[in-house]
Amino acid sequence: MRTGTKWAAAAALCAAAYGSTARAALINEIYHNPPSTDAPNEYVEIRGTPGELLAGVYLIFLEGDSGSSNPGDVNNIFDLTSRSIGSNGFLTIRQQGSPYLVAAGTTDLVSTAAGFTGGVGFSADTGTDIENLSYTALLVHVAPGGTAPTQTLDLDAGDNGLDALPAGWTILDGVGVLDGGASDRAYAGLVFSDDADGLIEPGATLVNLNAADWEVEYVMRFGDSTGSAAADWFAADVTGTPPTMTVNFAQASQPGLDGLTITNHLGASNPVPEPASAGVVAAGAIGILARRRRRARER
C-alpha cells in the first residue's frame, strides 16, 4: 500500500514524532564506489549533536535497480543503536585497513574484518561493502517496540513506490542515486540520476546529471546543510589512488570544487564552493556560508 503522502510532508511529520534532539542526526557523506578496489576505501559519515546517543537509529541502503533486482529491498544495514555521535559532532564508519585520517573527537568505527563486516554493526544481503548504484540511503529511527530493519525487509513490495513505513519508523534523512535505468527507483527526498531517467517519490527532487560517460561514486552534504534540496548536496565521480582522491568538476553535480581532495575532511564540516569565486571556502567559514545560504532559501 502506498503512503499517498508527499515526501516533504512525510519527513516533517516523522521528524516531529522523533523530537528535536534526534533530528540533528543526518547523513553527511557516503563514499560507496572508490575508483580502485572498494575495500578498504569505502566509508560513511553521520553528523549530529555532539555526544548524542543514537538509540534506535539505523543507516540502511535500499536496492534501486529494477529488472532482475528488487527495488525497495534492504541491501545493507548499519546498526547504530549502541553508538553515540562524537564530541565534535561526527561519527564515521570505515573499513578494515582504511587509509583515511579522521579528526580528533570523532566517533570513529573501524571494521575488524573484511570490508565492513567486523564490529561496526554492518549486515548485507551479499558482499562486505556498500552495494553500488542504484540505491537509496535512509537514516531511520525505530521507536521502542518497533520493527527493526532486516535483510528480508522490502519497503516497496509492489515495486511501485514506498510502502507504509514499518511500525515505529521515522525517516531522519535520505539521499538516492540512480545510474540511469528508466525503471530504476529511489525513495529519498533528493535523488541524483546519471540522466533524466528514474522513478521517484511524490514531492521528491530529481537532479539530472547528464552523466553519459561517468557515474556517481561519492555524495556529501555541502558544509553544515540540513535540507533535502539540490543546493544542500554534492555528487561526483572521483579519480586518484586512495587516500588521495580528487573531484573533477566536469563530473560533478555542481562546479566549484575542482581538485577537492575528498578524504581530508572526515570528522569536520564539509567544504562549500564560494559562489563569487567558485573557490573552496576555508574550513572556518563553512558554517557561516551554509547558514547564510539557508537563510537566503527561507526568504
C-alpha positions as CSV (number, residue, x, y, z in Angstrom):
1,M,0.0,0.0,0.0
2,R,1.3,3.4,-0.9
3,T,1.5,6.1,1.8
4,G,-0.1,8.6,-0.5
5,T,1.8,11.4,1.3
6,K,4.3,13.6,-0.4
7,W,7.9,13.1,0.8
8,A,8.4,16.6,2.3
9,A,5.2,16.4,4.4
10,A,6.0,12.8,5.5
11,A,9.6,13.7,6.5
12,A,8.3,16.7,8.5
13,L,5.8,14.6,10.4
14,C,8.4,11.9,11.0
15,A,11.0,14.4,12.4
16,A,8.3,15.9,14.7
17,A,7.5,12.5,16.0
18,Y,11.1,11.7,16.8
19,G,11.9,15.0,18.6
20,S,14.3,17.9,18.3
21,T,17.4,16.3,19.6
22,A,17.5,13.3,17.3
23,R,16.5,15.4,14.3
24,A,20.1,16.6,14.3
25,A,21.3,13.2,13.1
26,L,22.0,13.4,9.4
27,I,23.8,11.6,6.6
28,N,26.9,13.7,6.0
29,E,29.0,11.7,3.4
30,I,28.9,8.4,1.6
31,Y,31.8,7.1,-0.4
32,H,30.3,4.0,-2.0
33,N,32.4,3.3,-5.1
34,P,36.1,4.2,-4.9
35,P,38.0,4.2,-8.3
36,S,40.3,1.4,-7.2
37,T,39.0,-1.5,-5.1
38,D,36.0,-0.9,-2.9
39,A,37.7,-2.3,0.3
40,P,39.3,-0.8,2.3
41,N,38.4,2.5,0.8
42,E,34.6,3.0,1.4
43,Y,33.3,5.0,4.3
44,V,30.2,6.7,5.6
45,E,29.9,9.7,7.9
46,I,27.0,10.8,10.2
47,R,26.6,14.2,11.6
48,G,24.6,15.1,14.8
49,T,24.5,16.7,18.2
50,P,27.8,16.2,20.0
51,G,27.5,13.3,22.4
52,E,24.1,12.3,21.1
53,L,23.1,8.7,21.7
54,L,21.8,7.1,18.5
55,A,19.4,4.7,20.3
56,G,17.1,3.1,17.7
57,V,19.0,4.6,14.7
58,Y,19.9,2.6,11.6
59,L,21.5,3.6,8.3
60,I,20.0,1.4,5.6
61,F,20.6,1.1,1.8
62,L,17.7,0.1,-0.4
63,E,18.0,-1.6,-3.8
64,G,17.2,0.8,-6.7
65,D,17.8,-1.3,-9.7
66,S,14.8,-2.8,-11.5
67,G,14.6,-5.8,-13.7
68,S,16.3,-8.8,-12.1
69,S,16.7,-6.9,-8.8
70,N,14.0,-6.0,-6.3
71,P,13.6,-2.2,-5.8
72,G,13.0,-1.2,-2.2
73,D,14.7,-4.3,-0.8
74,V,17.1,-3.6,2.1
75,N,20.6,-4.5,0.9
76,N,22.8,-3.0,3.6
77,I,22.2,-2.1,7.3
78,F,24.4,-0.3,9.7
79,D,23.0,-0.7,13.2
80,L,24.0,2.4,15.2
81,T,21.7,1.8,18.2
82,S,24.6,1.4,20.7
83,R,26.7,4.3,19.3
84,S,27.0,8.0,20.1
85,I,27.9,11.0,18.0
86,G,31.5,12.2,18.8
87,S,32.3,15.2,20.9
88,N,32.9,17.1,17.7
89,G,29.5,16.2,16.2
90,F,30.6,13.4,13.8
91,L,30.6,9.6,13.6
92,T,32.5,7.8,10.8
93,I,32.4,4.2,9.8
94,R,35.4,2.9,7.9
95,Q,36.5,-0.5,6.5
96,Q,39.3,-2.7,7.8
97,G,42.6,-1.2,6.7
98,S,41.1,2.1,5.9
99,P,43.8,4.6,4.8
100,Y,42.0,7.9,5.8
101,L,42.7,10.2,8.7
102,V,39.8,11.3,11.0
103,A,39.7,14.4,13.2
104,A,40.0,14.1,16.9
105,G,36.7,13.9,18.8
106,T,35.0,11.8,16.1
107,T,33.4,8.6,17.0
108,D,35.4,6.5,14.5
109,L,34.2,3.0,13.9
110,V,36.7,0.8,12.0
111,S,35.9,-2.7,11.0
112,T,37.9,-5.5,12.4
113,A,37.2,-7.9,9.5
114,A,36.9,-7.7,5.7
115,G,35.1,-4.7,4.4
116,F,32.6,-3.5,6.9
117,T,31.9,-7.0,8.5
118,G,33.6,-6.7,11.8
119,G,32.3,-4.8,14.8
120,V,30.6,-1.9,13.1
121,G,27.0,-3.2,13.1
122,F,27.0,-4.0,9.3
123,S,25.0,-6.6,7.6
124,A,24.3,-7.2,3.9
125,D,22.3,-9.5,1.6
126,T,25.5,-10.1,-0.3
127,G,29.2,-9.0,-0.1
128,T,31.1,-7.0,2.5
129,D,30.7,-3.5,1.1
130,I,28.0,-0.9,0.3
131,E,26.2,-2.0,-2.8
132,N,26.8,0.3,-5.8
133,L,24.2,2.1,-7.8
134,S,21.3,2.3,-7.9
135,Y,20.5,2.8,-4.2
136,T,18.7,4.9,-1.7
137,A,20.4,5.6,1.7
138,L,18.0,6.3,4.6
139,L,18.8,7.2,8.2
140,V,15.9,5.9,10.2
141,H,14.9,5.8,13.8
142,V,12.9,2.8,15.2
143,A,10.9,3.6,18.4
144,P,11.0,1.0,21.2
145,G,8.8,-1.9,20.2
146,G,9.0,-1.0,16.5
147,T,10.2,-3.3,13.7
148,A,14.0,-3.3,13.3
149,P,15.2,-3.4,9.7
150,T,16.4,-6.8,8.4
151,Q,17.7,-8.2,5.1
152,T,14.4,-9.7,4.3
153,L,12.5,-6.4,4.5
154,D,11.1,-4.9,1.3
155,L,9.8,-1.3,1.6
156,D,8.3,-1.4,-1.9
157,A,6.6,-4.8,-2.2
158,G,4.7,-3.8,-5.3
159,D,7.7,-2.1,-7.0
160,N,5.6,0.9,-7.4
161,G,6.8,3.3,-4.7
162,L,7.5,3.4,-1.0
163,D,5.0,1.4,1.1
164,A,3.7,2.5,4.5
165,L,6.7,2.5,6.9
166,P,7.1,-0.4,9.3
167,A,5.9,0.1,12.8
168,G,7.8,2.7,14.8
169,W,9.8,4.1,11.9
170,T,10.9,7.7,11.5
171,I,12.9,8.8,8.4
172,L,15.6,11.2,9.7
173,D,17.4,11.8,6.4
174,G,18.0,10.3,3.0
175,V,19.5,10.6,-0.5
176,G,19.1,8.5,-3.6
177,V,21.5,7.8,-6.5
178,L,20.4,6.3,-9.8
179,D,22.6,5.0,-12.7
180,G,20.2,5.8,-15.5
181,G,17.8,2.9,-15.8
182,A,14.3,4.2,-16.8
183,S,12.5,2.0,-14.4
184,D,15.0,2.2,-11.5
185,R,13.6,3.7,-8.3
186,A,14.7,5.9,-5.4
187,Y,12.9,6.6,-2.2
188,A,14.5,9.8,-0.7
189,G,13.6,13.4,-0.9
190,L,16.6,14.2,-3.1
191,V,17.7,11.9,-5.9
192,F,20.7,12.2,-8.3
193,S,20.4,10.5,-11.6
194,D,23.0,9.9,-14.3
195,D,20.4,11.1,-16.8
196,A,16.8,12.2,-16.7
197,D,15.5,8.6,-16.2
198,G,14.4,7.1,-12.9
199,L,11.2,6.9,-10.8
200,I,11.0,8.9,-7.6
201,E,8.5,9.5,-4.7
202,P,5.8,12.2,-5.0
203,G,7.3,15.6,-3.9
204,A,10.9,14.4,-4.3
205,T,13.5,16.2,-6.4
206,L,15.4,14.5,-9.3
207,V,18.7,16.1,-10.3
208,N,19.7,15.2,-13.8
209,L,23.5,15.0,-14.0
210,N,23.7,14.4,-17.8
211,A,26.4,11.9,-17.0
212,A,26.8,10.0,-20.2
213,D,30.4,8.8,-19.5
214,W,30.6,8.8,-15.7
215,E,28.7,7.7,-12.7
216,V,28.3,9.0,-9.1
217,E,30.8,7.4,-6.8
218,Y,30.6,9.8,-3.9
219,V,27.9,12.1,-2.2
220,M,28.2,14.6,0.6
221,R,26.3,17.5,2.1
222,F,27.6,21.0,1.5
223,G,29.0,22.5,4.7
224,D,26.6,22.1,7.6
225,S,23.5,21.9,5.5
226,T,20.4,20.2,6.8
227,G,17.9,20.2,3.9
228,S,17.0,17.9,1.0
229,A,17.3,20.4,-1.8
230,A,19.9,20.1,-4.6
231,A,21.8,23.0,-3.1
232,D,22.3,21.0,0.1
233,W,24.2,18.1,-1.5
234,F,27.1,17.4,-3.9
235,A,27.5,14.3,-6.0
236,A,30.6,13.4,-8.1
237,D,32.8,10.9,-9.8
238,V,36.3,10.7,-8.2
239,T,39.8,10.0,-9.5
240,G,43.1,9.1,-8.0
241,T,44.6,6.5,-5.7
242,P,43.5,6.2,-2.0
243,P,43.9,8.0,0.2
244,T,44.5,10.9,-2.2
245,M,41.4,11.1,-4.4
246,T,40.1,14.2,-6.1
247,V,36.9,15.6,-7.7
248,N,36.8,16.6,-11.4
249,F,34.3,19.4,-11.7
250,A,33.3,18.1,-15.2
251,Q,32.0,15.0,-13.4
252,A,30.1,16.5,-10.6
253,S,26.6,17.9,-9.7
254,Q,27.9,21.4,-9.3
255,P,31.1,23.2,-10.2
256,G,33.4,24.9,-7.8
257,L,35.1,22.0,-6.0
258,D,37.5,21.0,-8.8
259,G,40.5,19.2,-7.3
260,L,38.9,18.8,-3.9
261,T,40.6,16.0,-2.0
262,I,37.6,14.3,-0.6
263,T,39.3,12.4,2.1
264,N,40.9,15.3,4.1
265,H,37.8,16.5,6.0
266,L,36.5,13.4,7.8
267,G,35.2,14.5,11.2
268,A,34.8,18.1,10.1
269,S,32.4,20.3,8.2
270,N,32.3,19.6,4.5
271,P,33.6,22.1,2.0
272,V,31.4,24.6,0.2
273,P,32.2,26.4,-3.1
274,E,32.2,30.1,-2.7
275,P,29.6,31.5,-5.2
276,A,31.6,34.6,-6.0
277,S,34.9,33.0,-6.9
278,A,34.0,29.3,-7.2
279,G,36.9,28.6,-4.9
280,V,36.7,26.3,-1.9
281,V,35.7,28.1,1.3
282,A,38.2,27.8,4.2
283,A,37.0,25.5,7.0
284,G,36.4,28.3,9.4
285,A,33.9,30.0,7.1
286,I,32.0,26.9,6.1
287,G,29.3,27.1,8.8
288,I,28.8,30.8,8.2
289,L,28.3,30.4,4.5
290,A,26.0,27.4,5.0
291,R,23.8,29.3,7.4
292,R,23.7,32.3,5.0
293,R,22.5,30.0,2.2
294,R,19.8,28.5,4.4
295,R,18.6,32.0,5.3
296,A,18.5,33.0,1.7
297,R,16.5,30.0,0.7
298,E,14.0,30.7,3.5
299,R,13.2,34.2,2.4
